[in-house]
Amino acid sequence: MGSAESEGRAKSDGVNGFHHRWDAADYQRIAATRFEQGVVIVRFADDDEARVAPSQLLPDPDAGADWPRLDHEDYHLIVPAPGGVIEVP
């Protein structure tokens, strides 16, 4: 069984009251992205990593997203496509 913080539950920091780990900027800020073996991999500033199928990120699978050229800014993914850049929050 993990700690309250590792399980995402509220904990008291003794100063500001209760907070969740997803409220921290490092939990939200994207540090690196890559597309590998058909999967989008996102590493966050707190070193957590998420792996997601591209079909889960775009409502239109026929948008022509060029996933191998995936890039990012601090809080969203950037995917080139024939109609222009697609930003994924």
N, C-alpha and C positions, 0 to 999 in steps of 0.2 A: 504494500500500500504506500503510495507516494505522499509527499507533503501537500498541504493545501495549495501552496503556490504552484507546485509542479502539476497539479490537477486543475489549475485554472480557477480555483475557488477564491473567494475574497479572503484577505488576511489583513490584519491591522499592522501598520508600520509604526505605530506608537506616536506619530506626529500628525499625519493627515487623515487618520481614520482608516477606513477600509478601501482597498483598491483591488483590481484584478490584473493579472500579468498582461492581458491584452490591452490595458490602458497605457502601458509603457511604450515609448517611442521606438525602442529597439525591437520590440515584439512586432511592430507594424512596418518598420522601414526595411525595404528590400535591399540586400547587400549584393546579391549575384543571381543571375538566371542562366539557365541553359536548357537546350532541347536535346534529349538523349533517348535513343531507342523508342521514339514515339511518345515520350512523356515530357511534360514541362516540369522542370525542377527549379524551385525558388528557395534561395537561402536568405534568411532574414538576419538583421543586425545582431540579434541575440543568439545566433548560430542555429536556430531551429530551421528545419528544412521541410518543405512541402512538395509532394509529387502529385501532379494532376494530369489527367488526360485532356488534351486540347479541346475535345468535344464538350467538356464540362465548363469551358471558359467563354466560348462564343455561342450566341444564340443561332447563328447561321453557319453551319459547317461548310457551306459552299462559298464562303467569303474569300477563299483563295489565300488564306493566311500563310505566310512564309515562315513557319515555325523555326526552321534552322537559323533564321536571322533574328530571332527573339532578342530583345533588349529590354531595359527597364529604366525607370526613374525611381525616386525614393519610395513612392507609394502606388505605382502601377506598372504593368507590363506594357511594352510597346512591340507590336507585331506588324511588320510590313505586309501589305496586301495590294493587289492590283488597283483597287479604288482609293488607296491612300493608307496612311498609318491607322491601325486599330489600337486604341488604348483600353487595357483591361484593368479595372480597379482592383 
